[in-house]
Amino acid sequence: MVNDLSELYSFIHHLCYCAAQSRLANFAGTAVISYDYMTSLKHVEYGSEEYWALKSQVHRRSAERLRNLCCANRGTFIKVGQHLGALDYLLPEEYTSTLKVLHSRAPQSSMEEIQQVIREELGKELSDLFISFDVKPQGAASLAQVHKAVLHDGRTVAVKVQHPKVQTQSSKDIVVMEVLLNMVHWLFPDFAFMWLVEEAKKNMPVELDFLNEGRNAEKVAVMLAHFPWLKVPKIHWDLSTRRILTMDFAEGGQVNDRDYMRRHSINVNEISQNLGKMYSEMIFVHGFVHCDPHPGNVLVRRCPNTKKTEIVLLDHGLYQILLPDFRLSYCRLWQSLIKGDLNGIERYSRRLGAGDLYPLFACVLTARSWTSVNAGIGNTPVTHSEDVEIRSNAALYLPQISDLLNRVPRQMLLLLKTNDLLRGIETTLQTRAASSSFINMSRCCTRALAR
């Protein structure tokens, strides 16, 4: 219908504008991104300075279009966009830095919508359930928002209320997303990100069941009860349903807020070390892993009674259960990575599905260079220049990384996201070079293998 490519580009932009309120805009937006990649680099010599500069510009434009598409569609799209934004060492920096804002750009439901969900789920008015209920949410996420409230017995609680249309819209969103990703894969065969759809299909129904989230919270609280500094808010089951979760309200600053820690005399190294202990236990010993440790879900504070430092773990909707064989192979792989045992690295990487991409897998998993992996990551502190090198290489090796992510077991995908989120926290706290995290990790691996 439209022969000239420039006319096609104009046509697609017009289509985006006219269909802004419909699903057609998603296809148009994807087409614009694809067209940009296909044409912007066409007449530039591959590998030249001009090529990389232009490619960075295309990445930035495309990331902004993707962010806008996620914001327009809300719900599942924002959730997936947040997932991509967390993959600091897997995707080009232009994408991760642009998509990170989705954590603060999540939609808010109106107070009328919140009241209606509470009526439908609990069968009562707000005044029957609470003395007070803050109109302004404490925080809003892709699937829900949280309000501070006071019960009639005086206890302060946090009430997590699901956005009203998320349940009905999520399955449609996933279908649209699948079509869009198939379209991109058809245009660019090297970029196969269908694992995103597979993960969304599997995880979204689980995350939308807040009763499951409550059970996860109670399970991890018991599992890690030997850590006196870890607090998981108590669930109020009489005020919880599949779409509402009520829990004790917890004060605190975000785990990446150095100013808050300085004001409250909280030791950043202690926080980083305890965070590492907690996650090493979850991953290597128990195989039950909280997979969304972005800073808004991990609070730090001084205990009101003891004044000791505490970590408060929130949002227990997304957990990964690691099967025993996978978990033990993962333990042995990390032991090999810490020591620089190249035979072990190859053996257990292959066992975990990486195949001949095991060197790339080791670098992706650790966010370290192959030189550091060779020497043993426990023996070589990370440097700023190495960190910059790894982030730059994410763009260079994107096709191979895409291949790798489609090879490894699905259990690995959320672990990679979790690793990147934790590394982001360590980078902000400036504690990533500390060797103590490897000591704790190694101890947990040894315990797990001895059981």
NUKOL-334871 format. One record per residue (C-alpha): residue in one letter; x, y, z; chain; residue number from 1. Coordinates in steps of 0.25 Angstrom, whole numbers, padded with zeros to 4 digits, m for minus. Each point is the difference from the previous one (the first is absolute). Layout:
NUKOL-334871
<"a" <X Y Z> "A" NUM>
...
END
This chain:
NUKOL-334871
<"m" <0000 0000 0000> "A" 1>
<"v" <0011 0009 0003> "A" 2>
<"n" <0013 m0002 m0008> "A" 3>
<"d" <0010 0011 0004> "A" 4>
<"l" <0006 m0003 0014> "A" 5>
<"s" <0000 0014 0004> "A" 6>
<"e" <m0015 0001 m0003> "A" 7>
<"l" <m0002 m0013 0008> "A" 8>
<"y" <0007 0006 0012> "A" 9>
<"s" <m0009 0012 m0001> "A" 10>
<"f" <m0012 m0009 m0001> "A" 11>
<"i" <0004 m0008 0012> "A" 12>
<"h" <0002 0013 0009> "A" 13>
<"h" <m0014 0005 m0005> "A" 14>
<"l" <m0005 m0014 0004> "A" 15>
<"c" <0006 0001 0014> "A" 16>
<"y" <m0007 0014 0002> "A" 17>
<"c" <m0013 m0004 m0005> "A" 18>
<"a" <m0001 m0013 0007> "A" 19>
<"a" <0007 0005 0013> "A" 20>
<"q" <m0012 m0006 0009> "A" 21>
<"s" <0000 m0013 m0007> "A" 22>
<"r" <0008 m0013 m0001> "A" 23>
<"l" <0003 0004 m0014> "A" 24>
<"a" <0010 0010 0005> "A" 25>
<"n" <0008 m0011 0006> "A" 26>
<"f" <0003 m0006 m0013> "A" 27>
<"a" <0003 0013 m0006> "A" 28>
<"g" <0009 0004 0011> "A" 29>
<"t" <0008 m0014 m0002> "A" 30>
<"a" <0000 0003 m0015> "A" 31>
<"v" <0007 0014 0002> "A" 32>
<"i" <0010 m0006 0009> "A" 33>
<"s" <0003 m0012 m0010> "A" 34>
<"y" <0001 0010 m0012> "A" 35>
<"d" <0010 0009 0008> "A" 36>
<"y" <0009 m0011 0002> "A" 37>
<"m" <m0001 m0005 m0014> "A" 38>
<"t" <0003 0013 m0007> "A" 39>
<"s" <0008 0009 0009> "A" 40>
<"l" <0012 m0009 m0001> "A" 41>
<"k" <m0001 m0005 m0014> "A" 42>
<"h" <0010 0009 m0007> "A" 43>
<"v" <0010 0001 0012> "A" 44>
<"e" <0013 m0009 0000> "A" 45>
<"y" <m0002 m0011 0011> "A" 46>
<"g" <0009 0002 0012> "A" 47>
<"s" <0004 0015 m0003> "A" 48>
<"e" <m0001 0011 0010> "A" 49>
<"e" <m0012 0006 m0008> "A" 50>
<"y" <m0007 m0014 0001> "A" 51>
<"w" <0001 m0001 0015> "A" 52>
<"a" <m0004 0014 0002> "A" 53>
<"l" <m0012 m0002 m0009> "A" 54>
<"k" <m0004 m0013 0006> "A" 55>
<"s" <0000 0007 0014> "A" 56>
<"q" <m0009 0010 m0005> "A" 57>
<"v" <m0009 m0010 m0006> "A" 58>
<"h" <0000 m0008 0013> "A" 59>
<"r" <m0004 0013 0008> "A" 60>
<"r" <m0011 0003 m0010> "A" 61>
<"s" <m0006 m0014 0000> "A" 62>
<"a" <0001 m0001 0015> "A" 63>
<"e" <m0008 0013 0002> "A" 64>
<"r" <m0010 m0005 m0010> "A" 65>
<"l" <m0001 m0013 0008> "A" 66>
<"r" <m0001 0007 0013> "A" 67>
<"n" <m0012 0008 m0005> "A" 68>
<"l" <m0006 m0012 m0006> "A" 69>
<"c" <0001 m0007 0014> "A" 70>
<"c" <m0006 0013 0007> "A" 71>
<"a" <m0012 0001 m0010> "A" 72>
<"n" <m0004 m0015 0002> "A" 73>
<"r" <0003 m0001 0015> "A" 74>
<"g" <m0001 m0013 0008> "A" 75>
<"t" <0007 m0011 m0006> "A" 76>
<"f" <0008 0009 m0010> "A" 77>
<"i" <0006 0008 0012> "A" 78>
<"k" <0003 m0013 0007> "A" 79>
<"v" <0008 m0005 m0012> "A" 80>
<"g" <0007 0013 m0002> "A" 81>
<"q" <0004 0001 0015> "A" 82>
<"h" <0006 m0014 m0002> "A" 83>
<"l" <0008 0004 m0012> "A" 84>
<"g" <0005 0013 0007> "A" 85>
<"a" <0006 m0009 0011> "A" 86>
<"l" <0009 m0008 m0010> "A" 87>
<"d" <0012 0010 0001> "A" 88>
<"y" <0010 m0010 m0004> "A" 89>
<"l" <m0008 m0007 m0011> "A" 90>
<"l" <m0006 0012 m0008> "A" 91>
<"p" <0006 0013 m0006> "A" 92>
<"e" <0001 0011 0010> "A" 93>
<"e" <m0009 0009 m0008> "A" 94>
<"y" <m0012 m0010 0002> "A" 95>
<"t" <0003 m0003 0015> "A" 96>
<"s" <0001 0015 0004> "A" 97>
<"t" <m0012 0004 m0008> "A" 98>
<"l" <m0009 m0011 0005> "A" 99>
<"k" <0004 0001 0015> "A" 100>
<"v" <m0009 0012 0001> "A" 101>
<"l" <m0012 m0009 m0001> "A" 102>
<"h" <0002 m0004 0015> "A" 103>
<"s" <m0004 0015 0003> "A" 104>
<"r" <m0010 0002 m0012> "A" 105>
<"a" <m0010 m0011 0004> "A" 106>
<"p" <m0015 0004 m0001> "A" 107>
<"q" <m0008 0004 0011> "A" 108>
<"s" <m0015 m0005 0002> "A" 109>
<"s" <m0010 0011 0005> "A" 110>
<"m" <m0005 m0001 0014> "A" 111>
<"e" <m0014 m0003 m0005> "A" 112>
<"e" <0006 m0012 m0008> "A" 113>
<"i" <0008 m0005 0013> "A" 114>
<"q" <m0013 0001 0008> "A" 115>
<"q" <m0008 m0008 m0010> "A" 116>
<"v" <0011 m0011 0000> "A" 117>
<"i" <m0001 0000 0015> "A" 118>
<"r" <m0015 m0001 0000> "A" 119>
<"e" <0000 m0011 m0010> "A" 120>
<"e" <0011 m0008 0008> "A" 121>
<"l" <m0003 0002 0014> "A" 122>
<"g" <m0015 0004 m0001> "A" 123>
<"k" <0001 0012 0009> "A" 124>
<"e" <0003 0015 m0001> "A" 125>
<"l" <0013 0006 0004> "A" 126>
<"s" <m0006 0006 0013> "A" 127>
<"d" <m0005 m0013 0004> "A" 128>
<"l" <0015 m0006 m0001> "A" 129>
<"f" <0009 0012 0004> "A" 130>
<"i" <0000 0012 0009> "A" 131>
<"s" <0009 0007 m0011> "A" 132>
<"f" <0004 m0003 m0014> "A" 133>
<"d" <0010 0009 m0007> "A" 134>
<"v" <m0005 0004 m0013> "A" 135>
<"k" <0014 0002 m0006> "A" 136>
<"p" <0007 m0014 m0002> "A" 137>
<"q" <0013 m0003 0006> "A" 138>
<"g" <0004 m0005 m0013> "A" 139>
<"a" <m0006 m0005 m0013> "A" 140>
<"a" <0005 m0012 m0009> "A" 141>
<"s" <m0004 m0006 m0013> "A" 142>
<"l" <m0010 m0009 0007> "A" 143>
<"a" <m0004 0007 0012> "A" 144>
<"q" <0001 0011 0010> "A" 145>
<"v" <0002 0001 0015> "A" 146>
<"h" <m0007 0009 0010> "A" 147>
<"k" <0003 0002 0014> "A" 148>
<"a" <m0012 m0002 0010> "A" 149>
<"v" <m0003 m0001 0014> "A" 150>
<"l" <m0009 m0011 0006> "A" 151>
<"h" <m0011 0002 0010> "A" 152>
<"d" <0009 m0007 0010> "A" 153>
<"g" <0011 0011 m0002> "A" 154>
<"r" <0009 m0009 m0008> "A" 155>
<"t" <0007 0007 m0012> "A" 156>
<"v" <m0001 m0009 m0013> "A" 157>
<"a" <0004 0001 m0015> "A" 158>
<"v" <m0011 m0004 m0009> "A" 159>
<"k" <0004 m0005 m0014> "A" 160>
<"v" <m0011 0002 m0010> "A" 161>
<"q" <0000 m0006 m0014> "A" 162>
<"h" <m0003 0010 m0012> "A" 163>
<"p" <m0014 m0003 m0004> "A" 164>
<"k" <0002 m0004 m0015> "A" 165>
<"v" <0013 m0008 0002> "A" 166>
<"q" <m0006 m0014 0001> "A" 167>
<"t" <m0009 0001 m0012> "A" 168>
<"q" <0011 0008 m0009> "A" 169>
<"s" <0012 m0009 0004> "A" 170>
<"s" <m0003 m0012 m0009> "A" 171>
<"k" <m0003 0009 m0012> "A" 172>
<"d" <0013 0008 0002> "A" 173>
<"i" <0008 m0013 0000> "A" 174>
<"v" <m0006 m0004 m0013> "A" 175>
<"v" <0003 0014 m0006> "A" 176>
<"m" <0014 m0001 0005> "A" 177>
<"e" <0002 m0014 m0006> "A" 178>
<"v" <m0004 0005 m0014> "A" 179>
<"l" <0009 0013 0001> "A" 180>
<"l" <0012 m0009 0004> "A" 181>
<"n" <m0003 m0010 m0011> "A" 182>
<"m" <0000 0012 m0009> "A" 183>
<"v" <0014 0005 0005> "A" 184>
<"h" <0006 m0014 m0001> "A" 185>
<"w" <m0005 m0001 m0014> "A" 186>
<"l" <0007 0013 m0004> "A" 187>
<"f" <0012 m0003 0008> "A" 188>
<"p" <0002 m0015 0001> "A" 189>
<"d" <0012 0002 0010> "A" 190>
<"f" <m0009 0006 0011> "A" 191>
<"a" <m0008 m0010 0006> "A" 192>
<"f" <m0007 0005 0012> "A" 193>
<"m" <m0012 m0009 0001> "A" 194>
<"w" <0005 m0004 0014> "A" 195>
<"l" <m0006 0013 0005> "A" 196>
<"v" <m0014 m0005 m0005> "A" 197>
<"e" <0002 m0014 0006> "A" 198>
<"e" <0004 0007 0013> "A" 199>
<"a" <m0012 0009 0000> "A" 200>
<"k" <m0009 m0011 m0003> "A" 201>
<"k" <0005 m0008 0012> "A" 202>
<"n" <0002 0011 0010> "A" 203>
<"m" <m0011 0010 m0002> "A" 204>
<"p" <m0012 m0009 0005> "A" 205>
<"v" <0009 m0003 0012> "A" 206>
<"e" <0003 0014 0003> "A" 207>
<"l" <m0015 0004 m0001> "A" 208>
<"d" <m0003 m0009 0011> "A" 209>
<"f" <0003 0008 0013> "A" 210>
<"l" <m0004 m0012 0009> "A" 211>
<"n" <0012 m0007 m0007> "A" 212>
<"e" <0009 0012 0003> "A" 213>
<"g" <m0005 m0001 0015> "A" 214>
<"r" <0004 m0014 0001> "A" 215>
<"n" <0014 0003 m0006> "A" 216>
<"a" <0002 0010 0010> "A" 217>
<"e" <m0003 m0009 0011> "A" 218>
<"k" <0008 m0011 m0005> "A" 219>
<"v" <0013 0009 m0002> "A" 220>
<"a" <m0002 0006 0014> "A" 221>
<"v" <0000 m0014 0006> "A" 222>
<"m" <0012 m0005 m0009> "A" 223>
<"l" <0009 0012 0003> "A" 224>
<"a" <m0005 0002 0015> "A" 225>
<"h" <0015 m0003 0004> "A" 226>
<"f" <0003 0014 m0005> "A" 227>
<"p" <m0004 0010 0011> "A" 228>
<"w" <0002 0012 m0009> "A" 229>
<"l" <m0010 m0005 m0010> "A" 230>
<"k" <m0014 0005 0001> "A" 231>
<"v" <m0012 m0005 m0009> "A" 232>
<"p" <m0013 0007 0003> "A" 233>
<"k" <m0011 m0008 0007> "A" 234>
<"i" <m0012 m0003 m0009> "A" 235>
<"h" <m0014 0003 0004> "A" 236>
<"w" <m0008 m0012 m0006> "A" 237>
<"d" <m0013 0005 0004> "A" 238>
<"l" <0002 0012 m0009> "A" 239>
<"s" <0007 m0007 m0011> "A" 240>
<"t" <m0006 m0006 m0013> "A" 241>
<"r" <0005 m0003 m0014> "A" 242>
<"r" <0000 0015 m0003> "A" 243>
<"i" <0003 0006 0013> "A" 244>
<"l" <0012 m0002 0010> "A" 245>
<"t" <0000 0006 0013> "A" 246>
<"m" <0013 m0001 0009> "A" 247>
<"d" <0007 0008 0011> "A" 248>
<"f" <0005 0013 m0004> "A" 249>
<"a" <0015 0002 0000> "A" 250>
<"e" <0008 0013 0000> "A" 251>
<"g" <0013 0001 m0007> "A" 252>
<"g" <0009 0005 m0011> "A" 253>
<"q" <0003 m0006 m0013> "A" 254>
<"v" <0012 m0009 0000> "A" 255>
<"n" <0007 0008 m0010> "A" 256>
<"d" <m0002 0014 0007> "A" 257>
<"r" <0014 0003 0006> "A" 258>
<"d" <m0005 0013 0005> "A" 259>
<"y" <m0011 m0007 0009> "A" 260>
<"m" <0010 m0009 0005> "A" 261>
<"r" <0010 0011 0004> "A" 262>
<"r" <m0011 0008 0007> "A" 263>
<"h" <m0004 m0013 0008> "A" 264>
<"s" <0015 m0005 0002> "A" 265>
<"i" <m0003 m0012 m0008> "A" 266>
<"n" <0013 m0008 m0004> "A" 267>
<"v" <m0001 m0002 m0015> "A" 268>
<"n" <0010 m0011 0000> "A" 269>
<"e" <m0008 m0008 0011> "A" 270>
<"i" <m0013 0002 m0009> "A" 271>
<"s" <0008 m0005 m0012> "A" 272>
<"q" <0005 m0012 0007> "A" 273>
<"n" <m0013 m0004 0006> "A" 274>
<"l" <m0007 0002 m0013> "A" 275>
<"g" <0010 m0010 m0006> "A" 276>
<"k" <m0001 m0010 0012> "A" 277>
<"m" <m0016 0000 m0002> "A" 278>
<"y" <0001 m0002 m0015> "A" 279>
<"s" <0011 m0011 0001> "A" 280>
<"e" <m0009 m0008 0010> "A" 281>
<"m" <m0012 0002 m0009> "A" 282>
<"i" <0007 m0004 m0013> "A" 283>
<"f" <0010 m0011 0004> "A" 284>
<"v" <m0006 m0006 0013> "A" 285>
<"h" <m0015 0001 m0002> "A" 286>
<"g" <m0002 0002 m0015> "A" 287>
<"f" <m0012 0009 0004> "A" 288>
<"v" <0004 0014 m0006> "A" 289>
<"h" <m0006 0014 0001> "A" 290>
<"c" <0002 0005 m0014> "A" 291>
<"d" <m0004 0014 0001> "A" 292>
<"p" <0010 0007 0009> "A" 293>
<"h" <m0001 0014 m0007> "A" 294>
<"p" <0003 0011 0010> "A" 295>
<"g" <m0015 0003 0003> "A" 296>
<"n" <m0001 m0015 0005> "A" 297>
<"v" <0011 0000 0010> "A" 298>
<"l" <0000 0011 0011> "A" 299>
<"v" <0010 0002 0011> "A" 300>
<"r" <m0002 0007 0014> "A" 301>
<"r" <0004 0000 0014> "A" 302>
<"c" <m0010 m0009 0008> "A" 303>
<"p" <m0009 0009 0009> "A" 304>
<"n" <0003 m0008 0012> "A" 305>
<"t" <0014 m0005 m0001> "A" 306>
<"k" <0006 0010 m0009> "A" 307>
<"k" <0007 m0011 m0007> "A" 308>
<"t" <0001 0001 m0016> "A" 309>
<"e" <m0011 m0008 m0007> "A" 310>
<"i" <m0003 m0004 m0014> "A" 311>
<"v" <m0015 0000 m0004> "A" 312>
<"l" <m0004 m0009 m0011> "A" 313>
<"l" <m0012 0003 m0008> "A" 314>
<"d" <m0008 m0004 m0012> "A" 315>
<"h" <0000 m0016 0000> "A" 316>
<"g" <m0008 m0002 m0013> "A" 317>
<"l" <0011 m0005 m0008> "A" 318>
<"y" <0008 m0012 0005> "A" 319>
<"q" <0009 m0010 m0008> "A" 320>
<"i" <0000 m0014 0005> "A" 321>
<"l" <0013 m0007 m0004> "A" 322>
<"l" <0000 m0015 m0002> "A" 323>
<"p" <0010 m0008 0008> "A" 324>
<"d" <0009 m0004 m0012> "A" 325>
<"f" <0000 0014 m0006> "A" 326>
<"r" <0003 0006 0014> "A" 327>
<"l" <0012 m0009 0003> "A" 328>
<"s" <0006 0002 m0014> "A" 329>
<"y" <m0002 0015 0002> "A" 330>
<"c" <0007 m0001 0013> "A" 331>
<"r" <0012 m0008 m0006> "A" 332>
<"l" <0001 0010 m0011> "A" 333>
<"w" <0001 0012 0009> "A" 334>
<"q" <0010 m0007 0008> "A" 335>
<"s" <0008 m0002 m0013> "A" 336>
<"l" <m0002 0015 m0003> "A" 337>
<"i" <0005 0004 0013> "A" 338>
<"k" <0013 m0008 m0001> "A" 339>
<"g" <0003 0001 m0014> "A" 340>
<"d" <m0002 m0015 m0003> "A" 341>
<"l" <m0002 0001 m0015> "A" 342>
<"n" <m0003 m0015 m0002> "A" 343>
<"g" <m0011 0001 0011> "A" 344>
<"i" <m0005 0013 m0007> "A" 345>
<"e" <m0001 m0007 m0013> "A" 346>
<"r" <m0006 m0013 0005> "A" 347>
<"y" <m0011 0007 0009> "A" 348>
<"s" <m0003 0010 m0011> "A" 349>
<"r" <m0003 m0011 m0010> "A" 350>
<"r" <m0008 m0007 0010> "A" 351>
<"l" <m0009 0012 0002> "A" 352>
<"g" <m0002 0001 m0015> "A" 353>
<"a" <0010 0011 m0005> "A" 354>
<"g" <0007 m0010 m0009> "A" 355>
<"d" <0012 0006 m0008> "A" 356>
<"l" <m0004 0014 0005> "A" 357>
<"y" <0005 m0004 0014> "A" 358>
<"p" <0011 0012 0000> "A" 359>
<"l" <m0011 0010 m0003> "A" 360>
<"f" <m0009 m0007 0010> "A" 361>
<"a" <0010 0002 0011> "A" 362>
<"c" <0002 0015 m0004> "A" 363>
<"v" <m0015 0002 0000> "A" 364>
<"l" <m0002 m0007 0013> "A" 365>
<"t" <0011 0007 0008> "A" 366>
<"a" <0000 0014 m0008> "A" 367>
<"r" <0015 m0002 m0001> "A" 368>
<"s" <0010 m0001 m0011> "A" 369>
<"w" <0006 m0013 m0005> "A" 370>
<"t" <0013 0004 0006> "A" 371>
<"s" <m0006 0001 0014> "A" 372>
<"v" <m0007 m0013 m0002> "A" 373>
<"n" <0013 m0007 m0004> "A" 374>
<"a" <0006 0006 0013> "A" 375>
<"g" <m0011 m0004 0009> "A" 376>
<"i" <m0010 0011 0003> "A" 377>
<"g" <0002 m0001 0015> "A" 378>
<"n" <0015 0004 m0002> "A" 379>
<"t" <m0002 0012 m0009> "A" 380>
<"p" <m0008 0012 0005> "A" 381>
<"v" <m0009 0006 m0011> "A" 382>
<"t" <0005 0014 m0005> "A" 383>
<"h" <m0008 0011 m0007> "A" 384>
<"s" <0007 m0002 m0013> "A" 385>
<"e" <m0004 m0015 0000> "A" 386>
<"d" <m0014 0004 0003> "A" 387>
<"v" <m0001 0010 m0011> "A" 388>
<"e" <0006 m0011 m0009> "A" 389>
<"i" <m0010 m0010 0003> "A" 390>
<"r" <m0012 0010 m0002> "A" 391>
<"s" <0006 0003 m0013> "A" 392>
<"n" <0001 m0014 m0005> "A" 393>
<"a" <m0014 m0002 0003> "A" 394>
<"a" <m0003 0007 m0013> "A" 395>
<"l" <0011 m0007 m0008> "A" 396>
<"y" <m0005 m0014 0004> "A" 397>
<"l" <m0015 0002 0000> "A" 398>
<"p" <m0003 m0011 m0010> "A" 399>
<"q" <0009 m0010 0008> "A" 400>
<"i" <m0007 0004 0013> "A" 401>
<"s" <m0014 m0001 m0007> "A" 402>
<"d" <0004 m0014 m0004> "A" 403>
<"l" <0006 m0003 0014> "A" 404>
<"l" <m0013 0004 0007> "A" 405>
<"n" <m0008 m0009 m0009> "A" 406>
<"r" <0009 m0012 0003> "A" 407>
<"v" <0001 0000 0015> "A" 408>
<"p" <m0011 m0006 0009> "A" 409>
<"r" <m0012 0010 0003> "A" 410>
<"q" <0004 0000 0015> "A" 411>
<"m" <0013 0007 m0004> "A" 412>
<"l" <m0007 0012 m0006> "A" 413>
<"l" <m0006 0006 0013> "A" 414>
<"l" <0013 m0003 0007> "A" 415>
<"l" <0008 0009 m0010> "A" 416>
<"k" <m0010 0011 0002> "A" 417>
<"t" <0001 m0002 0015> "A" 418>
<"n" <0016 0000 m0001> "A" 419>
<"d" <m0001 0013 m0008> "A" 420>
<"l" <m0009 0007 0009> "A" 421>
<"l" <0009 m0004 0012> "A" 422>
<"r" <0012 0005 m0007> "A" 423>
<"g" <m0006 0013 m0003> "A" 424>
<"i" <m0003 0002 0015> "A" 425>
<"e" <0015 m0003 0003> "A" 426>
<"t" <0005 0009 m0011> "A" 427>
<"t" <m0009 0012 0006> "A" 428>
<"l" <0005 m0004 0014> "A" 429>
<"q" <0014 0000 m0005> "A" 430>
<"t" <0002 m0014 0007> "A" 431>
<"r" <0002 m0009 m0013> "A" 432>
<"a" <0015 m0001 0001> "A" 433>
<"a" <m0001 m0007 0014> "A" 434>
<"s" <0004 m0014 0001> "A" 435>
<"s" <m0009 m0004 0012> "A" 436>
<"s" <m0011 m0003 m0009> "A" 437>
<"f" <0008 m0011 m0007> "A" 438>
<"i" <0003 m0005 0014> "A" 439>
<"n" <m0014 m0001 0004> "A" 440>
<"m" <m0004 m0006 m0014> "A" 441>
<"s" <0011 m0011 0001> "A" 442>
<"r" <m0005 m0004 0014> "A" 443>
<"c" <m0014 m0001 m0005> "A" 444>
<"c" <0004 m0008 m0012> "A" 445>
<"t" <0008 m0010 0010> "A" 446>
<"r" <m0012 m0001 0009> "A" 447>
<"a" <m0009 m0003 m0011> "A" 448>
<"l" <0009 m0011 m0006> "A" 449>
<"a" <0002 m0006 0013> "A" 450>
<"r" <m0015 m0002 0003> "A" 451>
END
